[in-house]
Each structure stands twice: as C-alpha cells, then as structure tokens.
Amino acid sequence: MEDGTAFEGQAISSDGESAGEVVFNTAMTGYQEILTDPSYAGQIVVMTYPLIGNYGVNDEDVESDHIYVKGFVVKEFCRHHSNYRATKSLIDYLQENKILAIEGVDTRALTRHLRVRGAMKAIISTKDFDPKSLAKKLEKLPSMEGSDWVKEVTSKKKYVWGQGAKYKVAAIDCGMKRNILRILESLGCEVHVFPASASVKDINAVHPDGLFISNGPGDPAAVTSVIETVRQCVGKLPIFGICLGHQILGLALGGKTYKLKFGHHGANHPVKDLLGDRIGITSQNHGFCVDIASLAPSDVEMVDMNLNDKTLEGMRHKRFPVLSFQHHPEAAPGPHDAQYLFKYFIEMMDKQKVASRQ
C-alpha cells in the first residue's frame, strides 16, 4: 500500500499486477453488481464480509458490460456456490475476465487500517514481492483526486432505452448502472443516453422532458465538460442526479466538492429524508462529497443527511426543478428504501409540462 503497509494472500484468478485506489465495501451480498459498477473504475475493492461467492454469478445481475474494479480482495472465496439462478462460480467469473483477486487476507485488519489512515493507492502483485520496487510503481500511479475516470467508462455513442414511453429523458452517462435505466423505464421514461461528451445542443435536439445525470467514478471536479453542460441546463429542464451526478450538479451550481477520508461503500448506510421525515437504509459508493456550506443557502437546501457522519446526501434548488442524491436509490445492490426518490423526478417533469401549457 501507499504508506508501505503490506498484506499477503493467495491469488485465485489471473497472475500479474494491478494498481488502484483501495477501498472497502461493507455489503454482505451483491458482489456481482459491485464488480460491474462503473463507479469502481480505478479502484481495488476489499469486501469486509468474510465469505464471498456463496451464490455464484449469473447473466442477469450485471450493472454494465464489464468488470471495472482493478482488483478484488476477500477473506475467503466460496468454492461451492448454491443458487438456482447461478450459471458459474465467482472464481470462474473473475478468471474469465482476468481480474486479479486474492483471498486469505486479514480483511478486518485491512479495513481498520483504511478507516484510520484513509483510502490510498495500492498494488496487488503475484510476481514482484519487493516492497521498494512496488512502492516505486505506486509513485507513478495518478491519485484519484484530479483524475477524470468518466471518459474511461462512458458510452461511446448515444442510444435509447425504452421506446415510446410517456416521458422523454436525456441522460448523461458518466458510468451509469443498468438498474437506473430499468427503473426509469418502469416509471414511463424513454431514456436517451448520451456520452459524457454530449453538448447542450445534442441534448436539446431530442426535446427532453428532463435531464438525468448518472453515477460514475473519479473526481467530479475533473469532469469539467459535463459540469459546464449541466450548468447551461439549470433552470431550463427538470434535472435529477445520482452519486457523481449529484456531485456534478453541486459544482454546476457553484459549490465545491471534497474527498472523504475513506468514502462510503456499502449497502447499509442510514440516511434521513428531511422532506419526508423518515430514515432509510441506503446503498452507497462514493469517495467525494458536496460541501453544502459552499452553496448559496438562498438557492440550495439539504434534503437528505447521512446519519453516520452528517454529510450531505441530497439537495434541491429552491427556485428551479433541480434535485439530486448522493446515495443509490436504484438499490443494486442494496435495500429498496430510497427507490421512491425517482418519483420526485417524475413529479418535476409533470409540473414542468403543466407549466409549459399555461
């Protein structure tokens, strides 16, 4: 690891080396969704739950077409999976995709170390065991801060999901999870998915009822083109953002973002909905946060708060139909407590339609 700490384990998949920012995830299930979540691009994921792989993997629960993690670290991989939906074992899945994964690591000690010292760069190697040599390789690895990972995961071209629905939504793909598209479709949305390089002109060309900004990896402040595109859309379209999309909205509204010590990664984070005066358990995956104090209080207000560390989890604009959340209401993986938040977006588009007819 970047601070010189080393942990040993046994490789169970491909040989070689892989480096990235190491973070821990506290979810007990959902490892296939975690592996295929584009928000983990550039990161090595440590699972805190000790036994991973007991229900295998299948062809339906992927959140994208690729595995995006740089490495996967667990205490123990299950050798005998059991689930009627499984098509193969997790170990076979990792081997087929050439993902460097290790087991036998003291993941409790590693997680505690990351909580104390914070997320940091790390490298997994099956061929180089010299700490000095590995340290030199890590020095060349760019920090997550200042890195634009969106360009690595965004779609290459525009496509449409859900034809002929009631609402037409333009979505900027910063690393969108597939379940977001499924939920928007189920709520009557025809989603026009644009690459992150899309311009305001491209978005306006489809005459959308609303704009959605997706989750994604890396430092939101580095995704300058998307920030500027969103800034130009504020006040002209109902806007809904999730995770990185929430952070980009914060920056587009004139706020600032900062890096959390070890981020929020897991399916068990309590969040208070200040609008509905209720508490939900949420799925989260982010290393950066919007500084609510950097936003003008006359324009933006907090609507969701993380109960673990009191950080901003949701905000809305007081004058324009703009709403965003840091956590993942699409709940893949995770509980379904916050899925109702998508309906706020539908309500904003309905109100905009009524207002345009008056």
N, C-alpha and C positions, 0 to 999 in steps of 0.2 A: 504494500500500500504506500501511498504518497509520503506518509510520515515514517516509513521504514518498518512498520509492523508487518509480520508475515504470518499467514495461516496455511497449514498443509492439509491436503485432502487427496482423494483419488479421482482421476479423470474417468468419466464413464462414457464419453462421446468421442468427438474428434480430438486429435492431437494438434498442438501448436501453441499460439499465443494470442491473447485478445485483451485489449485495454479499454477502459472507460471509467466513468464516474460510478462508484459503488454505492448502492442504496439498499435499504432493507424494506421488505413488504410484510405486513402483519396479517394478511389474509390467510385463512385456513384452506380455502378452496379457490378455484378459478385460475389455476396456474396456466392453462392454455390461453385464456383471454389475456393474462398478463404478458405472456411471451409474445403474443401477436399484437399487442397495443403499440402503435407507432410512437406514443408518448415516451416509451422507454428506449428510443433510439439513442445510442451513445452511452448506455448505462449497463453495468453489471448488477444483476438483481440477486439479493440474498433473501431467501424465504425463511421467516422465523419459525413457522410451524415445522416440527421435526421430520415428518414423514410426507413426502410429496410423490404423487403419481399413482395413488391407490385406485383411481377410477379411469386411468388411461387417458387417451385423447380420441377425438372424433373429427369428422369433417365439417360439422355444423357450428361449433363454438368458437371458431376463429374470429378475431376482430379486424383482420386485414389479410392480405395475401402472403405476408411474410412474417418470419420471426425477426423482431427488431433488437432484442437485447444483445449486448456484447458478450454476455456470459451469464451463467446460472449456477448459483451456489446453494446447496442444501445440506442438511444433516444426514438424511438417508433417502435414497430413491427406492420406491416400492417396486419389487421385482414381479409381483403377481397382482396385476390390476384386475378389478372386477366391476363391470358396469355393462348393462345391456346395450348402451349406445357406443361403447368403445370400439374403435377399429384397429388400434395398435397401442403399444405401451408408450409412455412418455419418453423412456430412454431411446426407443427406436425412432421416435419423432425428432428428438434432438440430434441423433446421429445422422438421420436423413438430411437434416437441414444444416449439418456441420456447425452446430452451436457448441462451443466449449463449455462443458458443465462438469462440476466436481461435487463429490459428496465426502462425508466423513469430517467435514469442517465443524468446529465448535461454533455453530451459528448464534448461540446465546452470547458467547463472549464477543463475537464479531459485531453483533447488533449493539451490545452495550458500548463497545469501543466507538462505533459510529455515532451513537447518541451523545457520548461525551466529547468526542473530537470533531464530529460533523462529517457529512458526506465528503468524499475525497477521491482523487484519481487512484486507480488500482489496475493491476495487470495479473491475468491468470496465465501460467506457462506450464507446459508439460516437457519442455526441453531445456530451459535455462533456469538454474537454481541458484544463481549468483545474485545476492541482494543488490550489490553495487551495479551490476550490469542491468538488472531490471529497473533500478532507480533512474539510470540514465535514459532508458527507453520512456519512462513515465514523464521525464522532464520535457520530452518532445511532444507529448500529448497536450492539445489545447484544453484549456479549462472550459467547463460548462458555461461559466459566465462569459458573455460576449460571443457565444457560438450560435450560429443560425443552423439548427438541425432541421428546420421545416423544409428547406429546399431538398433535403435527402429523402423525405417521406411523402411529400405532397403528390397528388395525382399528376400524371404527365399531360393529360388533356381533359377537357370538360366532358361530363357525362350526366345522364338523367336517371334518377331513381324514383320509381313510382309514377307512371304516366297517367295523365288525365284526372288528377285529384282536384279538390276544391281550392287549395291554396298553392300558389307558386312561390317556392322558397329558393333564393340564391344562397348557396353555402360555400364558404371559402375553406378549402381543405388544407388544414395545417398538419394533418395526421389523423384524420377522422376515424373513429371507431365505427364499425359496421352497425352496431346496435342503435346508434343515434339515427341512422338512416331508416332502420326498421321502425323505430318509434315515431319518427316524423311521418312516415308513410301511413302508419296505423291511425294517425290523427288527421289524415286527409291532406297530406302535403306532397306535391310533386317537387322533388328536390333537384335543382340544377347545381351540380357540384363543380366548382371552379378550382383550378390550380391556384396556389398561393400567389402566383404572379399576375392574377387577373386584375384588370383595371376597373375603375368605376364605369367606364364606357361599356366594358364587357358585361358587367352585372346589370346595368340599366337596359341592355339590349334584350333581355328576356322578360322585362317588365314584371319584376317580382313583387309579391305582396309583403315580403320580409327578407331580412338578411340574417344568416346564421354563420357564426364563426366557431370553428371546431377546436377541439383539444389538439395537442401536439407537443413535441419535445423541445428542449433547449431553452435559451434565454429569450424571453419575449421582447426585450428591448433591442435585440439584434435583428428582429424581423421587421425592419423599417418600412418596407414596401407595403406590407399588409396593414401596418399601423396607419399609414397615410391614406390607404384606400378606405379603411373603416372611418377615419376622421372625416372624410368627404361625404360619407353616407349618414352620419349622425344628424338627426333632425329631418331626414328625407325618407327614411324607411324604418319600420319597426326592426330592432336589432336584438338578437339573442346570442349570448356567448357562453361557452363552457370551457373551463380549465384554461388552456393557453388563450382561447378566445376571450375569456373573461379578463385575463391579464392584458391582452392587446387592446381591449376596449378601455381599460383603465388608463393605458398610455395614450390612446387616441383622445381621451377626454382631458388630457393634460396632467395626468397623475404620474407617479413613479412606481417602479417595482423593485423588490429586493430579494436576495437569495436567503431562503430559510436554512437553518443550521443543518438539518438532516432531512428536511422535506416531510411531506405527508404521503405515505404509500401504504394502502391497506383498504380493507372493506368494513372497518369498524370505527369510523371517526364520528363522534357525536356533533351535530350541528343544530343550532337553534334558528328556526324560521321566525324572524321578528315580525313578519307580516301576519302570519297565522298563529303566532304564539304557541308553537309546538316544536318538539325536538325529534329529529330523525337520525338514524344511523346511516352513514354515507360511505360510498366508495371514493377513494381519493388517490391521485397520482400526480404530484407536482413538487417541484423544488424551489419555485419562485412564488412571490405573493405581491398583491397590490397593496400599496401603502394608502389606506383610506384617508390618512391625515394630509396626504399630498393633493387630494382632490377638493375642489371648492365645495364647502358644505351647503352652499346655496343651490348647487346644481345636482349633487350626487349624495345619496344616502345609503348606509349599510342596511341590508335586509336579511342577511344570514351571517351568523357568527360561529366560528369554531370554538367548541366548549373546552377543548384541551389547552389551547394557547391564546384564545381570544382574537385570533387573526380573522381578517375579512374573508367571508365565504360567499357573499352575494351582495350585489349592489344594483341600484336602479337610478335612472336620471329623473329628476323631478319635473322637467318640462317636456322631454322627448320620450317616445316609446323605446327605451333602451334598458335592457335587463340582462344580467349575467351572473353566473355561479362558478365558484372555484371547484367544487366537487363534481362528481359524475352522476347526474340523475338518471342516466341510461342504465346504470347498475349492471355492468358487465365487466368484471364480476362484482358482486355486492348485493346488498339489500335493495328493495324497491321503494323504500320510504320516501324518496325525493322525486319519483317519476312524475308526480303531478305538476312539477315545475314547468314541464313542456307545455302544459295547458295555458300558462301565463303568456307564452309566445303566441299561441293561437288567439287568445283574447286580445292581444295587442294588434294583431293583424285584422281581426274582426272590427275593432274600434276604428282603425285606420280606414277600412273600407267604408264604414258608415260615414265617417267624417268627409271622405272624398266625394261622397254622393250629395252632401248637403251644400 
